[in-house]
């Protein structure tokens, strides 16, 4: 079957919450994917920051194959070694031995868990950021600061105040003794890869501490080395109360974690929360393999170097206004609102990217993507911008 055949079947069998995809991907290796028509693409989006080591990575494939032959699923009535090992790794990466982990399947789920955890403080008020994205379930959607995604589903959770991302004065005015938690992305991904001022997270931490509120870092998109740091906030020197992580954590499989840091780790009690598939043996096997491979091959250093090289090359392209982000979470801001046109032109040339908003192209490729493929992308972007500029 061809792309058109799959598009017809999609229309006949799937709900209309997504636009009908123009291409159907049938296989991939590394950062190269192939559609049903046999056309190859360099995947510069990585499943939106999810395929952290690309497709069919040998370390991940080997770990998954070994595990699926041994034990496929365990209910939360019992434990299994992988969940314990991965929790140990995540605790180590926070740098706080008091940290404790709750596993789920998606970023929305762990942000829901963070809402419930904050209720254990006895408070209900939450501060979130305008333009943020935290998920589409009713609780996480209540946190999401994008009216276009919220308006059809009101009324949402009450007592949530949205303030401008990066504006510490407005944040400080909103945070008070009734605030249960403040949730923030180190870099806003869905909004177009928006980077806050340098001291923003540090000042948010101080405001939360002064008012007894939890500071929740949503590292769903920035986590697992994506920005050249494990979670994306470390440059600020802060210690958050909660970290939520998903996407890259499962190396392409559905896995998420809420990590409660310090005394916050003691808030949940037996029966307070759960997830049937959270911390599944197969998904945690994939995660352990991916994290160990990233550490062994010093991929965080590579991510930082890739950002430096890409930003230098792309900034020189006529029609590009600026390059934002960190590591391999990059927003390419254009001088005109032609992001959709550029996205489609790049797809024609064999590169998959995302138009995050009318003037921003977002890329989040596999962290191990070869320099050669990054250079090919820059060349293609330069050609596309020359055509449309």
C-alpha positions as a Markdown table, in Angstrom:
| # | Residue | x | y | z |
|---|---|---|---|---|
| 1 | Unk | 0.0 | 0.0 | 0.0 |
| 2 | Unk | 1.0 | 3.6 | -0.7 |
| 3 | Unk | 0.7 | 6.8 | 1.3 |
| 4 | Unk | -2.6 | 7.6 | -0.3 |
| 5 | Unk | -4.0 | 4.2 | 0.6 |
| 6 | Unk | -3.1 | 4.6 | 4.2 |
| 7 | Unk | -4.5 | 8.1 | 4.3 |
| 8 | Unk | -7.9 | 6.8 | 3.0 |
| 9 | Unk | -7.8 | 4.0 | 5.7 |
| 10 | Unk | -7.0 | 6.6 | 8.4 |
| 11 | Unk | -10.0 | 8.7 | 7.4 |
| 12 | Unk | -12.3 | 5.7 | 7.4 |
| 13 | Unk | -11.1 | 4.3 | 10.8 |
| 14 | Unk | -9.6 | 6.9 | 13.1 |
| 15 | Unk | -11.2 | 9.9 | 14.8 |
| 16 | Unk | -10.7 | 13.4 | 13.5 |
| 17 | Unk | -8.7 | 14.8 | 16.5 |
| 18 | Unk | -5.6 | 14.8 | 14.1 |
| 19 | Unk | -5.4 | 16.0 | 10.6 |
| 20 | Unk | -5.0 | 13.1 | 8.2 |
| 21 | Unk | -1.3 | 12.5 | 7.8 |
| 22 | Unk | 0.1 | 13.0 | 4.3 |
| 23 | Unk | 2.7 | 10.3 | 4.7 |
| 24 | Unk | 2.8 | 7.0 | 6.5 |
| 25 | Unk | 6.2 | 5.9 | 7.9 |
| 26 | Unk | 6.8 | 2.2 | 7.7 |
| 27 | Unk | 10.4 | 1.7 | 8.9 |
| 28 | Unk | 13.4 | 3.5 | 10.3 |
| 29 | Unk | 17.1 | 3.1 | 11.2 |
| 30 | Unk | 18.9 | 5.8 | 13.2 |
| 31 | Unk | 17.6 | 9.2 | 12.0 |
| 32 | Unk | 16.5 | 7.8 | 8.6 |
| 33 | Unk | 12.8 | 6.9 | 8.1 |
| 34 | Unk | 11.0 | 5.5 | 5.1 |
| 35 | Unk | 7.4 | 6.1 | 4.0 |
| 36 | Unk | 5.0 | 3.8 | 2.3 |
| 37 | Unk | 6.0 | 5.2 | -1.1 |
| 38 | Unk | 9.6 | 4.2 | -0.4 |
| 39 | Unk | 10.8 | 7.8 | 0.1 |
| 40 | Unk | 13.5 | 8.4 | 2.7 |
| 41 | Unk | 13.6 | 11.3 | 5.1 |
| 42 | Unk | 16.0 | 12.5 | 7.8 |
| 43 | Unk | 13.9 | 12.7 | 10.9 |
| 44 | Unk | 14.7 | 16.1 | 12.4 |
| 45 | Unk | 11.8 | 15.9 | 14.9 |
| 46 | Unk | 12.5 | 12.6 | 16.6 |
| 47 | Unk | 8.8 | 11.8 | 17.4 |
| 48 | Unk | 8.8 | 15.3 | 19.0 |
| 49 | Unk | 11.9 | 14.8 | 21.2 |
| 50 | Unk | 10.9 | 11.2 | 21.9 |
| 51 | Unk | 13.2 | 9.0 | 19.8 |
| 52 | Unk | 16.2 | 10.0 | 21.9 |
| 53 | Unk | 18.6 | 7.6 | 20.1 |
| 54 | Unk | 16.7 | 7.4 | 16.8 |
| 55 | Unk | 15.0 | 4.3 | 15.4 |
| 56 | Unk | 16.1 | 0.7 | 16.0 |
| 57 | Unk | 19.1 | 1.6 | 18.1 |
| 58 | Unk | 21.0 | -1.6 | 18.8 |
| 59 | Unk | 21.2 | -1.1 | 22.6 |
| 60 | Unk | 17.5 | -0.4 | 22.9 |
| 61 | Unk | 16.5 | -3.2 | 20.6 |
| 62 | Unk | 18.7 | -5.7 | 22.5 |
| 63 | Unk | 17.3 | -4.6 | 25.9 |
| 64 | Unk | 13.7 | -4.8 | 24.7 |
| 65 | Unk | 14.2 | -8.2 | 23.1 |
| 66 | Unk | 15.8 | -9.7 | 26.2 |
| 67 | Unk | 13.1 | -8.4 | 28.4 |
| 68 | Unk | 10.1 | -9.3 | 26.3 |
| 69 | Unk | 11.3 | -12.9 | 26.3 |
| 70 | Unk | 11.7 | -12.9 | 30.1 |
| 71 | Unk | 8.8 | -10.9 | 31.6 |
| 72 | Unk | 6.4 | -8.6 | 29.7 |
| 73 | Unk | 4.3 | -7.0 | 32.4 |
| 74 | Unk | 3.9 | -6.8 | 36.2 |
| 75 | Unk | 1.0 | -5.2 | 38.0 |
| 76 | Unk | 1.8 | -2.7 | 40.7 |
| 77 | Unk | 1.0 | -5.4 | 43.3 |
| 78 | Unk | 4.5 | -6.6 | 42.7 |
| 79 | Unk | 7.9 | -5.1 | 41.8 |
| 80 | Unk | 10.4 | -6.0 | 39.1 |
| 81 | Unk | 14.2 | -5.3 | 38.8 |
| 82 | Unk | 14.0 | -2.8 | 35.9 |
| 83 | Unk | 11.7 | -0.4 | 37.7 |
| 84 | Unk | 13.9 | -0.3 | 40.7 |
| 85 | Unk | 17.1 | 0.1 | 38.7 |
| 86 | Unk | 15.6 | 2.9 | 36.6 |
| 87 | Unk | 14.3 | 4.7 | 39.7 |
| 88 | Unk | 17.8 | 4.5 | 41.2 |
| 89 | Unk | 19.3 | 6.0 | 38.1 |
| 90 | Unk | 16.7 | 8.9 | 38.1 |
| 91 | Unk | 17.3 | 9.6 | 41.8 |
| 92 | Unk | 21.1 | 9.7 | 41.1 |
| 93 | Unk | 20.5 | 12.2 | 38.2 |
| 94 | Unk | 18.6 | 14.6 | 40.5 |
| 95 | Unk | 21.6 | 14.7 | 42.8 |
| 96 | Unk | 19.3 | 14.2 | 45.8 |
| 97 | Unk | 19.2 | 10.8 | 47.6 |
| 98 | Unk | 15.8 | 11.7 | 49.2 |
| 99 | Unk | 14.2 | 11.8 | 45.7 |
| 100 | Unk | 11.5 | 9.2 | 44.9 |
| 101 | Unk | 10.0 | 8.2 | 41.6 |
| 102 | Unk | 6.5 | 7.5 | 40.3 |
| 103 | Unk | 6.2 | 5.9 | 36.9 |
| 104 | Unk | 3.5 | 6.4 | 34.3 |
| 105 | Unk | 3.2 | 6.4 | 30.5 |
| 106 | Unk | 3.0 | 10.0 | 29.3 |
| 107 | Unk | 3.8 | 13.6 | 30.1 |
| 108 | Unk | 0.2 | 14.5 | 30.7 |
| 109 | Unk | -0.1 | 11.7 | 33.3 |
| 110 | Unk | 2.9 | 12.7 | 35.3 |
| 111 | Unk | 1.7 | 16.3 | 35.3 |
| 112 | Unk | -1.6 | 15.1 | 36.5 |
| 113 | Unk | 0.3 | 13.3 | 39.3 |
| 114 | Unk | 2.0 | 16.5 | 40.2 |
| 115 | Unk | -1.4 | 18.2 | 40.6 |
| 116 | Unk | -2.5 | 15.5 | 43.0 |
| 117 | Unk | 0.8 | 15.7 | 44.8 |
| 118 | Unk | 0.4 | 19.4 | 45.3 |
| 119 | Unk | -3.0 | 18.9 | 46.8 |
| 120 | Unk | -1.3 | 16.9 | 49.6 |
| 121 | Unk | 0.1 | 20.3 | 50.8 |
| 122 | Unk | -3.5 | 21.3 | 51.8 |
| 123 | Unk | -3.5 | 24.0 | 49.2 |
| 124 | Unk | -5.3 | 24.1 | 45.8 |
| 125 | Unk | -4.0 | 27.2 | 44.0 |
| 126 | Unk | -1.6 | 26.7 | 41.0 |
| 127 | Unk | 0.5 | 29.2 | 39.0 |
| 128 | Unk | 1.3 | 28.2 | 35.4 |
| 129 | Unk | 2.7 | 30.1 | 32.4 |
| 130 | Unk | 1.0 | 31.6 | 29.4 |
| 131 | Unk | 1.9 | 29.7 | 26.3 |
| 132 | Unk | 2.9 | 26.6 | 28.2 |
| 133 | Unk | 2.0 | 23.1 | 27.3 |
| 134 | Unk | 1.6 | 20.4 | 29.9 |
| 135 | Unk | -0.8 | 17.9 | 28.3 |
| 136 | Unk | -4.4 | 17.4 | 27.1 |
| 137 | Unk | -6.1 | 15.5 | 29.9 |
| 138 | Unk | -8.5 | 17.7 | 31.9 |
| 139 | Unk | -6.0 | 18.5 | 34.7 |
| 140 | Unk | -2.9 | 18.9 | 32.5 |
| 141 | Unk | -5.0 | 21.0 | 30.1 |
| 142 | Unk | -6.0 | 23.2 | 32.9 |
| 143 | Unk | -2.3 | 23.9 | 33.4 |
| 144 | Unk | -1.6 | 24.5 | 29.7 |
| 145 | Unk | -1.5 | 28.1 | 28.9 |
| 146 | Unk | -2.9 | 28.0 | 25.3 |
| 147 | Unk | -6.5 | 29.1 | 25.0 |
| 148 | Unk | -6.9 | 27.5 | 21.6 |
| 149 | Unk | -6.5 | 24.1 | 23.2 |
| 150 | Unk | -8.6 | 24.9 | 26.2 |
| 151 | Unk | -11.7 | 26.8 | 25.0 |
| 152 | Unk | -13.7 | 23.8 | 23.8 |
| 153 | Unk | -13.4 | 22.0 | 27.1 |
| 154 | Unk | -14.2 | 24.5 | 29.7 |
| 155 | Unk | -14.9 | 24.5 | 32.6 |
| 156 | Unk | -11.5 | 23.2 | 33.6 |
| 157 | Unk | -9.9 | 23.1 | 37.1 |
| 158 | Unk | -10.3 | 26.2 | 39.1 |
| 159 | Unk | -7.7 | 28.2 | 41.0 |
| 160 | Unk | -5.1 | 28.2 | 38.2 |
| 161 | Unk | -3.5 | 31.5 | 37.4 |
| 162 | Unk | -1.5 | 31.9 | 34.2 |
| 163 | Unk | 1.2 | 34.5 | 34.1 |
| 164 | Unk | 3.6 | 35.6 | 31.3 |
| 165 | Unk | 6.5 | 33.1 | 30.9 |
| 166 | Unk | 9.8 | 34.8 | 31.7 |
| 167 | Unk | 8.2 | 37.7 | 33.6 |
| 168 | Unk | 9.4 | 37.2 | 37.2 |
| 169 | Unk | 7.6 | 40.3 | 38.5 |
| 170 | Unk | 4.2 | 39.0 | 37.4 |
| 171 | Unk | 5.1 | 35.5 | 38.8 |
| 172 | Unk | 6.0 | 36.9 | 42.2 |
| 173 | Unk | 2.8 | 38.8 | 42.4 |
| 174 | Unk | 0.8 | 35.6 | 41.6 |
| 175 | Unk | 2.7 | 33.4 | 44.1 |
| 176 | Unk | 1.4 | 33.7 | 47.7 |
| 177 | Unk | 0.8 | 31.7 | 50.8 |
| 178 | Unk | -2.2 | 30.0 | 49.2 |
| 179 | Unk | -0.2 | 28.7 | 46.2 |
| 180 | Unk | 0.2 | 24.9 | 46.2 |
| 181 | Unk | 2.6 | 24.7 | 43.2 |
| 182 | Unk | 4.2 | 26.6 | 40.4 |
| 183 | Unk | 4.8 | 24.6 | 37.2 |
| 184 | Unk | 7.2 | 25.7 | 34.5 |
| 185 | Unk | 9.1 | 24.4 | 31.5 |
| 186 | Unk | 12.8 | 25.2 | 31.5 |
| 187 | Unk | 12.3 | 25.9 | 27.8 |
| 188 | Unk | 8.8 | 26.2 | 26.3 |
| 189 | Unk | 8.7 | 23.6 | 23.5 |
| 190 | Unk | 5.3 | 23.7 | 22.0 |
| 191 | Unk | 5.2 | 27.5 | 22.1 |
| 192 | Unk | 8.1 | 27.7 | 19.7 |
| 193 | Unk | 11.2 | 26.8 | 21.8 |
| 194 | Unk | 11.1 | 29.9 | 24.1 |
| 195 | Unk | 14.1 | 30.4 | 26.5 |
| 196 | Unk | 13.5 | 32.4 | 29.7 |
| 197 | Unk | 15.9 | 35.0 | 31.1 |
| 198 | Unk | 19.0 | 33.6 | 32.7 |
| 199 | Unk | 18.0 | 34.1 | 36.4 |
| 200 | Unk | 14.3 | 33.3 | 35.9 |
| 201 | Unk | 14.2 | 29.8 | 37.4 |
| 202 | Unk | 16.4 | 30.9 | 40.3 |
| 203 | Unk | 14.0 | 33.7 | 41.1 |
| 204 | Unk | 11.0 | 31.4 | 40.8 |
| 205 | Unk | 12.6 | 29.0 | 43.2 |
| 206 | Unk | 13.1 | 31.8 | 45.7 |
| 207 | Unk | 9.5 | 33.0 | 45.4 |
| 208 | Unk | 8.2 | 29.4 | 45.9 |
| 209 | Unk | 10.5 | 28.9 | 48.9 |
| 210 | Unk | 9.4 | 32.1 | 50.5 |
| 211 | Unk | 5.7 | 31.2 | 50.2 |
| 212 | Unk | 5.9 | 27.4 | 50.9 |
| 213 | Unk | 4.9 | 26.5 | 47.3 |
| 214 | Unk | 6.2 | 23.5 | 45.4 |
| 215 | Unk | 8.2 | 24.3 | 42.3 |
| 216 | Unk | 7.5 | 21.8 | 39.5 |
| 217 | Unk | 9.8 | 21.5 | 36.6 |
| 218 | Unk | 8.1 | 20.1 | 33.5 |
| 219 | Unk | 11.1 | 18.5 | 31.8 |
| 220 | Unk | 8.9 | 16.3 | 29.5 |
| 221 | Unk | 10.4 | 17.8 | 26.4 |
| 222 | Unk | 13.7 | 19.1 | 27.8 |
| 223 | Unk | 14.6 | 15.9 | 29.7 |
| 224 | Unk | 17.1 | 13.0 | 29.2 |
| 225 | Unk | 19.9 | 15.0 | 27.7 |
| 226 | Unk | 17.8 | 16.9 | 25.1 |
| 227 | Unk | 19.3 | 20.3 | 26.1 |
| 228 | Unk | 22.8 | 19.0 | 27.0 |
| 229 | Unk | 21.6 | 18.5 | 30.6 |
| 230 | Unk | 19.7 | 15.7 | 32.1 |
| 231 | Unk | 16.5 | 17.7 | 32.8 |
| 232 | Unk | 17.2 | 21.1 | 31.4 |
| 233 | Unk | 17.1 | 23.3 | 34.5 |
| 234 | Unk | 20.5 | 22.4 | 36.0 |
| 235 | Unk | 22.3 | 25.5 | 34.6 |
| 236 | Unk | 20.2 | 27.6 | 37.1 |
| 237 | Unk | 21.6 | 25.9 | 40.2 |
| 238 | Unk | 18.2 | 25.3 | 41.7 |
| 239 | Unk | 16.7 | 22.3 | 43.4 |
| 240 | Unk | 13.1 | 21.8 | 42.3 |
| 241 | Unk | 10.5 | 20.0 | 44.4 |
| 242 | Unk | 9.1 | 17.9 | 41.5 |
| 243 | Unk | 10.4 | 17.0 | 38.1 |
| 244 | Unk | 8.2 | 15.5 | 35.4 |
| 245 | Unk | 9.8 | 13.7 | 32.5 |
| 246 | Unk | 8.5 | 11.6 | 29.6 |
| 247 | Unk | 9.2 | 11.6 | 25.8 |
| 248 | Unk | 12.9 | 10.7 | 25.6 |
| 249 | Unk | 12.7 | 8.7 | 28.8 |
| 250 | Unk | 11.3 | 5.7 | 27.0 |
| 251 | Unk | 13.6 | 5.9 | 24.0 |
| 252 | Unk | 10.6 | 5.7 | 21.7 |
| 253 | Unk | 8.4 | 3.6 | 24.1 |
| 254 | Unk | 5.6 | 5.0 | 26.3 |
| 255 | Unk | 7.2 | 5.8 | 29.7 |
| 256 | Unk | 7.1 | 8.8 | 32.0 |
| 257 | Unk | 8.2 | 9.6 | 35.6 |
| 258 | Unk | 7.3 | 12.1 | 38.2 |
| 259 | Unk | 10.3 | 12.6 | 40.5 |
| 260 | Unk | 9.6 | 14.1 | 43.9 |
| 261 | Unk | 12.7 | 15.7 | 45.4 |
| 262 | Unk | 13.6 | 16.2 | 49.0 |
| 263 | Unk | 10.8 | 16.3 | 51.6 |
| 264 | Unk | 8.2 | 16.4 | 48.8 |
| 265 | Unk | 9.0 | 12.7 | 48.2 |
| 266 | Unk | 7.1 | 11.8 | 51.4 |
| 267 | Unk | 3.8 | 13.4 | 50.4 |
| 268 | Unk | 2.2 | 10.4 | 48.6 |
| 269 | Unk | 0.9 | 7.5 | 50.8 |
| 270 | Unk | -0.2 | 4.0 | 49.7 |
| 271 | Unk | -3.4 | 4.3 | 47.6 |
| 272 | Unk | -2.9 | 8.0 | 46.7 |
| 273 | Unk | -2.1 | 7.3 | 43.0 |
| 274 | Unk | -1.3 | 4.6 | 40.5 |
| 275 | Unk | -0.8 | 3.6 | 36.8 |
| 276 | Unk | -1.4 | 0.2 | 35.3 |
| 277 | Unk | 1.4 | 0.3 | 32.8 |
| 278 | Unk | 3.7 | 2.8 | 34.5 |
| 279 | Unk | 7.2 | 1.4 | 34.9 |
| 280 | Unk | 6.5 | -1.6 | 32.7 |
| 281 | Unk | 9.4 | -4.1 | 32.5 |
| 282 | Unk | 9.9 | -3.6 | 28.7 |
| 283 | Unk | 9.7 | 0.2 | 28.6 |
| 284 | Unk | 12.0 | 0.5 | 31.6 |
| 285 | Unk | 14.5 | -1.9 | 30.0 |
| 286 | Unk | 14.6 | 0.5 | 27.0 |
| 287 | Unk | 15.1 | 3.5 | 29.2 |
| 288 | Unk | 17.9 | 2.0 | 31.2 |
| 289 | Unk | 19.7 | 0.9 | 28.0 |
| 290 | Unk | 19.3 | 4.4 | 26.4 |
| 291 | Unk | 20.5 | 6.3 | 29.5 |
| 292 | Unk | 23.5 | 4.1 | 30.0 |
| 293 | Unk | 24.4 | 4.5 | 26.3 |
| 294 | Unk | 24.1 | 8.3 | 26.5 |
| 295 | Unk | 26.3 | 8.4 | 29.6 |
| 296 | Unk | 28.9 | 6.0 | 28.1 |
| 297 | Unk | 29.2 | 8.0 | 24.8 |
| 298 | Unk | 29.1 | 11.4 | 26.4 |
| 299 | Unk | 26.1 | 12.5 | 24.4 |
| 300 | Unk | 25.3 | 15.5 | 26.6 |
| 301 | Unk | 28.6 | 17.1 | 25.5 |
| 302 | Unk | 27.7 | 16.3 | 21.9 |
| 303 | Unk | 24.3 | 17.9 | 22.3 |
| 304 | Unk | 25.9 | 21.2 | 23.4 |
| 305 | Unk | 28.4 | 21.1 | 20.6 |
| 306 | Unk | 25.6 | 20.4 | 18.0 |
| 307 | Unk | 23.6 | 23.4 | 19.2 |
| 308 | Unk | 26.6 | 25.7 | 18.9 |
| 309 | Unk | 27.4 | 24.5 | 15.4 |
| 310 | Unk | 23.8 | 24.5 | 14.2 |
| 311 | Unk | 22.9 | 27.9 | 15.6 |
| 312 | Unk | 26.0 | 29.4 | 14.0 |
| 313 | Unk | 25.2 | 27.9 | 10.6 |
| 314 | Unk | 21.5 | 28.6 | 10.6 |
| 315 | Unk | 21.7 | 32.2 | 11.9 |
| 316 | Unk | 23.6 | 33.1 | 8.8 |
| 317 | Unk | 20.8 | 32.0 | 6.5 |
| 318 | Unk | 18.8 | 34.9 | 4.9 |
| 319 | Unk | 15.3 | 35.0 | 6.3 |
| 320 | Unk | 16.2 | 33.5 | 9.6 |
| 321 | Unk | 15.5 | 35.9 | 12.5 |
| 322 | Unk | 17.1 | 34.0 | 15.3 |
| 323 | Unk | 17.9 | 30.5 | 16.6 |
| 324 | Unk | 16.6 | 29.6 | 20.1 |
| 325 | Unk | 16.9 | 26.7 | 22.4 |
| 326 | Unk | 19.7 | 24.5 | 23.9 |
| 327 | Unk | 21.2 | 21.2 | 22.9 |
| 328 | Unk | 19.1 | 19.5 | 20.2 |
| 329 | Unk | 15.8 | 21.3 | 21.1 |
| 330 | Unk | 15.9 | 24.2 | 18.7 |
| 331 | Unk | 13.5 | 26.8 | 17.4 |
| 332 | Unk | 14.4 | 28.5 | 14.1 |
| 333 | Unk | 12.5 | 31.8 | 14.2 |
| 334 | Unk | 11.8 | 33.2 | 10.7 |
| 335 | Unk | 11.5 | 36.8 | 9.7 |
| 336 | Unk | 8.1 | 36.1 | 8.1 |
| 337 | Unk | 5.1 | 33.9 | 9.0 |
| 338 | Unk | 6.1 | 31.1 | 6.5 |
| 339 | Unk | 6.9 | 28.3 | 8.9 |
| 340 | Unk | 4.2 | 26.0 | 7.4 |
| 341 | Unk | 5.5 | 26.6 | 3.9 |
| 342 | Unk | 9.1 | 25.9 | 4.9 |
| 343 | Unk | 8.0 | 22.7 | 6.7 |
| 344 | Unk | 6.3 | 21.3 | 3.6 |
| 345 | Unk | 9.2 | 22.3 | 1.4 |
| 346 | Unk | 11.7 | 20.6 | 3.7 |
| 347 | Unk | 9.5 | 17.5 | 3.7 |
| 348 | Unk | 9.6 | 17.5 | -0.1 |
| 349 | Unk | 13.4 | 17.6 | 0.1 |
| 350 | Unk | 13.4 | 14.7 | 2.6 |
| 351 | Unk | 13.5 | 16.3 | 6.0 |
| 352 | Unk | 10.9 | 16.1 | 8.7 |
| 353 | Unk | 10.4 | 19.2 | 10.9 |
| 354 | Unk | 7.6 | 20.9 | 12.8 |
| 355 | Unk | 6.0 | 24.3 | 12.3 |
| 356 | Unk | 5.6 | 25.1 | 16.0 |
| 357 | Unk | 3.9 | 28.4 | 15.2 |
| 358 | Unk | 3.5 | 30.6 | 12.1 |
| 359 | Unk | 7.1 | 31.9 | 12.2 |
| 360 | Unk | 9.0 | 29.1 | 14.0 |
| 361 | Unk | 10.4 | 25.8 | 12.8 |
| 362 | Unk | 11.1 | 23.3 | 15.6 |
| 363 | Unk | 13.6 | 20.5 | 15.4 |
| 364 | Unk | 14.4 | 17.9 | 18.1 |
| 365 | Unk | 16.3 | 15.1 | 16.3 |
| 366 | Unk | 17.9 | 12.0 | 17.9 |
| 367 | Unk | 20.8 | 13.0 | 20.2 |
| 368 | Unk | 23.1 | 10.7 | 18.4 |
| 369 | Unk | 22.3 | 12.1 | 14.9 |
| 370 | Unk | 25.5 | 12.2 | 12.9 |
| 371 | Unk | 27.1 | 15.6 | 12.0 |
| 372 | Unk | 26.8 | 14.7 | 8.3 |
| 373 | Unk | 23.0 | 14.6 | 8.6 |
| 374 | Unk | 22.8 | 17.8 | 10.5 |
| 375 | Unk | 24.9 | 19.5 | 7.8 |
| 376 | Unk | 22.6 | 18.1 | 5.1 |
| 377 | Unk | 19.6 | 19.7 | 7.0 |
| 378 | Unk | 21.3 | 23.1 | 7.1 |
| 379 | Unk | 22.0 | 22.9 | 3.4 |
| 380 | Unk | 18.4 | 22.0 | 2.6 |
| 381 | Unk | 17.1 | 24.8 | 4.9 |
| 382 | Unk | 19.3 | 27.3 | 3.1 |
| 383 | Unk | 17.9 | 26.2 | -0.3 |
| 384 | Unk | 14.3 | 26.3 | 0.9 |
| 385 | Unk | 14.8 | 29.8 | 2.5 |
| 386 | Unk | 16.4 | 31.0 | -0.8 |
| 387 | Unk | 13.3 | 29.8 | -2.7 |
| 388 | Unk | 10.7 | 31.3 | -0.3 |
| 389 | Unk | 12.6 | 34.4 | 0.9 |
